Amino acid sequence: MRKPPVFIDTIAISEKVKATRKEKHLHQKEVAGYLGVTQSNYSKMENGVITINVEQIAKLAILFEKEINYFFADSFAPPPLLIH
């Protein structure tokens, strides 16, 4: 029997990244430079327009002094309903 796919709420991750950046009193431009992306693209990451990849999440965990699983807590979403 196959396991159902796991869906991750990438918007929840983006929101957590944004909130954590603000808690650490960092500016988007500073974090963008650390990740090696433009401030514009980083802003899109925080707003869920661009998905943050796992490598970037790992770097953010180091920068924000958090465990990587911190960003995934509360981010697992139920699978969408499939209509046959």
Contacts in CASP RR format, 6 or more apart in sequence:
PFRMAT RR
TARGET T0000
AUTHOR 0000-0000-0000
METHOD contacts of the structure
MODEL  1
MRKPPVFIDTIAISEKVKATRKEKHLHQKEVAGYLGVTQSNYSKMENGVI
TINVEQIAKLAILFEKEINYFFADSFAPPPLLIH
4 79 0 8 1.000
5 79 0 8 1.000
6 76 0 8 1.000
7 76 0 8 1.000
7 77 0 8 1.000
7 78 0 8 1.000
7 79 0 8 1.000
7 80 0 8 1.000
8 72 0 8 1.000
8 75 0 8 1.000
8 76 0 8 1.000
8 77 0 8 1.000
9 74 0 8 1.000
9 75 0 8 1.000
9 76 0 8 1.000
9 77 0 8 1.000
10 48 0 8 1.000
10 51 0 8 1.000
10 52 0 8 1.000
10 75 0 8 1.000
11 48 0 8 1.000
12 74 0 8 1.000
12 75 0 8 1.000
12 77 0 8 1.000
13 52 0 8 1.000
13 57 0 8 1.000
13 71 0 8 1.000
13 72 0 8 1.000
13 75 0 8 1.000
14 45 0 8 1.000
14 46 0 8 1.000
14 47 0 8 1.000
14 48 0 8 1.000
14 52 0 8 1.000
16 70 0 8 1.000
16 71 0 8 1.000
16 74 0 8 1.000
16 75 0 8 1.000
17 45 0 8 1.000
17 46 0 8 1.000
17 52 0 8 1.000
17 57 0 8 1.000
17 60 0 8 1.000
17 71 0 8 1.000
18 46 0 8 1.000
18 47 0 8 1.000
20 60 0 8 1.000
20 64 0 8 1.000
20 66 0 8 1.000
20 70 0 8 1.000
21 28 0 8 1.000
21 31 0 8 1.000
21 46 0 8 1.000
21 64 0 8 1.000
24 63 0 8 1.000
24 64 0 8 1.000
26 63 0 8 1.000
28 39 0 8 1.000
28 42 0 8 1.000
28 43 0 8 1.000
28 46 0 8 1.000
29 39 0 8 1.000
29 42 0 8 1.000
31 42 0 8 1.000
31 60 0 8 1.000
31 63 0 8 1.000
32 38 0 8 1.000
32 39 0 8 1.000
32 41 0 8 1.000
32 42 0 8 1.000
33 39 0 8 1.000
33 42 0 8 1.000
34 59 0 8 1.000
34 63 0 8 1.000
35 42 0 8 1.000
35 56 0 8 1.000
35 59 0 8 1.000
35 60 0 8 1.000
37 45 0 8 1.000
41 50 0 8 1.000
44 50 0 8 1.000
45 51 0 8 1.000
45 52 0 8 1.000
45 56 0 8 1.000
52 60 0 8 1.000
57 68 0 8 1.000
57 71 0 8 1.000
58 68 0 8 1.000
60 66 0 8 1.000
60 71 0 8 1.000
61 67 0 8 1.000
61 68 0 8 1.000
61 70 0 8 1.000
61 71 0 8 1.000
END
